Amino acid sequence: METLENNFINVTLIEPKLKHPTIFRVFDDLKGGESLTIHNDHDPKPVYYQLLGERGDVFTWEYLKEGPEWWDVKITKRENGQETIGEIAVKDLRKVEVFKKYGIDFCCGGKKTIAEVCAEKNIDATKVQTDLRLIETENRVSKISYNDWNIDFLADYIVNTHHSYVRKYLPELMNYAAKVAQVHGAQHPELLPIQQLVEEINKELTEHLEQEENVLFTYVKKIAEARKSNMPLVKQAKDLSVLIDELEKDHDLVGRALDKIRDLSKDYEIPGDACASYKLLYKMIQEFEDDLHLHIHLENNILFPKAIEMEKV
């Protein structure tokens, strides 16, 4: 077997000090979308971490064979550089389930790459990438392609679906948080700060939804109408990027509050003495969190960037 033929590198035939430099040289010569395969007698994961650290999240890493005698890995250079978590979710919403599995924030943290998030959370990035590739092999496709929708339609959808959900269930969530904290707070002191966090979320979102609907979404519809009719756009007084930055900061605050609730509740662990209301509270918070993640994803990763780009045209 040759050391290097058609981008196939038999690492076992290379002098130790030249192994990694050879792999890096071949990788650097690849064009976007091209691949190389390395063949080794042990798991070459150190190559993955060195490549990630020195080149960034610009490649995919796929195990073709995993021991016990030989390891073959296919390394493919990305065509468009570093993809963010949000961009991955926009392309295929099914992959959100992988991010949830590893506790990766795809909405508020959507601007980070897999490499950055995994480094922060001490997660094995190869496992995340493997799970993401498994999703790609499934025949099942995402039922809804939000990225194909017009921004005015998407804005209406967010209001009618997610804003309505918040307004309907958040008051009920507050009532249960107060009730359960009052009854069980002495035995489970974490319920008191959880109640406070739910109240903070309510305050933040109440003001936030009004600003989105009365200011941003109204302007989004003006942008869409101007582009459809090929007419000049009368820009609003407040810079769009500044407004969106403020709204994203609101999203981050709410997201952090929900993260704190998850930590305080130990991932919504139900204690042995929990009553029906206690169990319902945690179930409601989980459902609220799931809805809010999709809600923020649609805004941060699809609607907001598209509105900024369309305004420039």
Steps between C-alpha positions, in 0.01 A plus 500: 500500500645838400554772757291748297285421199186686392490685834521169690768523769633184661629666816671180621757528218602857586785599730346608836614863486356537150157340562305812599684739262418267210130490592491879538680555167250282314205659681619853415520406132138383497232715337164553667300177488805278440609228743799304620500166682751402766577138589654430840557225758340703782231765538640818337287733713809712597510601132140616528574727796818641346324564169208662680729717708722615213254515209167551678164336439552480123475123455290195577642187662344163411611162633489240222656231719549506879742228610579281662793456260462784251342846497398677179378860517364714217576872542305735275574870464187711527407702193387810688738524793366486856132424544334628813256301712221727379590450133499123547156516662367723221608249234356197680278552804520126578853559627360705788431170676875429500573842649239439770654161577833663583355812664616725213311827467396540135293816544670759723836328446440448130786723388764262640657207315491139615869525586449806720202357687661160553816664633294711742292205624777239485298287256658256257441677169550180300196346671288804417612492137434126478144547628445787256613279210264224614215749467613569142477130411135480605242508223269702718509868407415804705127568469531876490762705313475832682797636309299495175224723635466871422600711800158663535332158508758374749440801724126431502564133571719587800231728641210262440683191622773588748393838634151361551646201684697726736199718576275199558724283718736737681233630742403140578865414550539787746200383700633146533851622586358713785269223621765228504759728662254587777411135574838330448750784539603405853597146398634603157655849530595507131131562421522857634767622255324303224184701571700824488657400169158423350384847608811654341431312177143628502610862547766475231280330241196722558695810398700312238201366304345847482821647358531225242142526380458879509846599378710229338237284333314805372824615337572149368171510313590839352831357381324202341238720332763738363695212347188336352382825342853611404442829679745698714499413870437774754736398778392518862662746738676237709780309330381144428824336614486686831138397556575137419803503729275616786245229427769231486627615839145453633502148355828430673366617836196276475711209379737539795206509741370171361849351525506597869162336553626182336808503727299569816254223419779257405360463149141497630552209732176411678550440876325214676260727692391699193127557465313520170548879482875462558526250212284717277715807570818329381324356195367845410842662537655235276236552233535877532877468460465283187259746340719798589810337351327460164348848535841663553662286231252626241578859594874497574606264222247564222279809531752748641787427255264499203344833601843662532605373155172598331516850646837552324366415153 
